[in-house]
Amino acid sequence: MEELNFHVTGMTCVACANSIESFLKHETGVHKIEVSYANLSLYIEYDPSVISKENILETVSDLGYSLIEQDADSEEKVNISETARYDSIRRNTIGAFIFAIPLFILGMFLMHWKPGGWISWGLSTPLLFVFGRSFFINSWKLAWKRRTSMDTLVALSTGTAYLYSVFNLLYPSFFFNRGIEPHLYFEAAGVIIAFILLGKWLEERAKSSTSTAIKQLINLQPQSVYVVDELDAHVEVQLSTVEKGMKLLVRPGDKIPVDGSIIKGDSYVDEASITGEPVAVFKSVNDKVYTGTINQNGSFVMIAEKVGSETVLSQIIKMVRQAQGSKAPVQYLVDKIAAIFVPSIMIVASLSAVIWWVFGAENSFAFGLNAFVTVLVIACPCALGLATPTAIVTSVGTAAQIGLLIKNAEAIEELAKTTDVILDKTGTITEGKPTFEEVYFENSIELKHLEVFHEMEVRSSHPLSVAVVSYFETNEIGRTSIDTFEHITARGVSSNLNGTEYFIGSHKLVADLGITEGSEIKSKLSDDSNTLIYFIIGKRIVGVMTIVDAIKQHTTESITALKNDGMTVHMLTGDHLKSANRVGQKVGIAHIEANCSPEDKRNYILQLQQEGRVVAMLGDGINDSAALAQANVSFAMSKGSDIAIDVATITLRSSDLSVVPMSIRFAKKTVRIIHQNLFWAFAYNVLSIPIAAGVLIPFTGFMLNPMIAGAAMAMSSVSVVLNSLRLKKV
């Protein structure tokens, strides 16, 4: 299977998205298709041996839409397309209102002025067929494919009102002779078009705010870069011309243009845009640097290793785009409703007209025509169609800005329902690397002995030696030459200098040497559950060090926040129980499972799910991947293993766990916004359509004006988008 992301041009409502999706879904070789009207995107997974990219483009083109493939070089094309679309809607809206205002005055206040009808015809014709031509063109294209959309409703309602008015203007006697007053509806048709265009304009302005996250990510890439040639000269070129293997100069304050390695110089680099970590990282020769991160005070030369769509930033942008275009489970139900919405409204409008014509009394024809036009105008599938995707687009974009890369919309719904959060220990709760915590040496120990111990640890290959060397370097203790050095398997290391024997190792080494543990030294330590390293001269313990895997910053506060929000927090680890309990006690986790294999972790989650729990799992290693796949929603650290990141539904760009409780609250807020949007969209249609059909006329005499219906329909879509934009402020 291959996958592609496209920007779609020409869509005017959610029914357009449904039409494209429906046609492509039935093409042989298409595995998955998701089309989003909210951000005008199309995501497709397909078998290239069965259907080609050209076939996909042709199918969509036959429906009257165009596709722009989204890659590193497409952003300018998309911006040009969207700017042209927005400018076209703005021009048409302004032009429509220039004609609609005098048309409204003539129709409402000078309705009995004979020349007024002819002037109204002259004003409404360009209004409908020049400024509102897209409604008629799009509905005609879809009609040939036996499809309908919002444009169909607008074209039918305004076209009917216009043609009826033209007939009455040219042949007024036809209805006069049958006892019916020949009304003109030019102002209704024209003002409806103007109001709907205004709604489209406001909707586009609001929708553009939902995609600011993508624009900000794209803006992290510089437009130009300095290439170092064979003569060490610096030549400025466009970023799009950079190829792998090129040498690039990065000056102080520059954004790093591509992924690569430093080959000359050093500097501090602000990597917050990629990792979320606020502290700048020192980078020197052979260190990796990433697109969009910011060089601070030094300059360096780097070699380009990943360019274009291969860079980490491009992958992040791709992930955010894909998630914004994905559908939440509730959206599939809404799409089914939206697919039959327009045909249903056409039936309701027709029935309303017929019922009035057959059973109405005086002016029944006028009432019937008014009901037909008003029902078509006021019904709004766009409000339904935009309710979920606008919230998802805004949510995923905002989440990306706070360090959460969400793979799909389903993850948001699952996250909002989370009852249990499971954390791996090493690398998730802890830093995942050994560090010294407490150190005690005899006061009388000479510096020369410490220098021997330092040299021994530098030569040691044991993973814990890194922490011991770090202690000696922190305390500026030097090194000295030694006569012999030997590894003692599973015990430690030994050395000899001028006949004096030195040992560094575990309690097993102490036992092998027949030394009674120095209770005096050990009593200096606060916790006997840590890993202990003993420093021995001859047969005497002269020092001891506790090695721990340090707890990450903000971890305890984050776990407390999760518990305060009603989550049950668990810790699963492959480490021994003593170490697990020590960490659990420090961070406040009561539910602990130690000595867990990858299968044990998966089965633990499965057991919780069988009890009806919704489980979120957070891990960073290959050994966590089975559990991450089993969980309802899973988090992976961006610095974790590739397989963990691939399996997880959410990637944390930061190692800070405080993002986890924040993300659950944010997901709940998103789902609340979606439910609000759907409620008001359904309520609007359920209440407005019967009123438009005239159910209140027999009881109150109230008949809804088609122009008011047009304004109400336009504002219903805008209100849904504006409600979704509240997520940007969470």
Secondary structure, 3 states (H helix, E strand, C coil): CEEEEEEEECCCCHHHHHHHHHHHHCCCCEEEEEEECCCCEEEEEECCCCCCHHHHHHHHHHCCCEEEECCCCCHHHHHHHHHHHHHHHHHHHHHHHHHHHHHHHHHHHCCCCHHHHHHHHHHHHHHHHHHCHHHHHHHHHHHHCCCCCHHHHHHHHHHHHHHHHHHHHHCCHHHHCCCCCCCCCHHHHHHHHHHHHHHHHHHHHHHHHHCHHHHHHHCCCCCEEEEECCCCCEEEEEHHHCCCCCEEEECCCCECCCEEEEEEECEEEECHHHHCCCCCEEECCCCEECCCCEECCCCEEEEEEECHHHCHHHHHHHHHHHHHHCCCHHHHHHHHHHHHHHHHHHHHHHHHHHHHHHHCCCCHHHHHHHHHHHHHHHCCHHHHHHHHHHHHHHHHHHHHHCCEEECCHHHHHHHHCCCEEEEEHHHHHEEEEEEEEEEEECCCCCHHHHHHHHHHHHHCCCCCHHHHHHHHHHCCCCCCCCCEEEEECCCEEEEEECCEEEEEECHHHHHHCCCCCCHHHHCCCCCCCCEEEEEEECCEEEEEEEEEEEECCCHHHHHHHHHHCCCEEEEECCCCHHHHHHHHHHHCCCEEECCCCHHHHHHHHHHHHHCCCCEEEEECCHHHHHHHHHCCEEEEECCCCHHHHHHCCEEECCCCCCHHHHHHHHHHHHHHHHHHHHHHHHHHHHHHHHHHHCCCHHHHCCCCCHHHHHHHHHHHHHHHHHHHHHHHHC
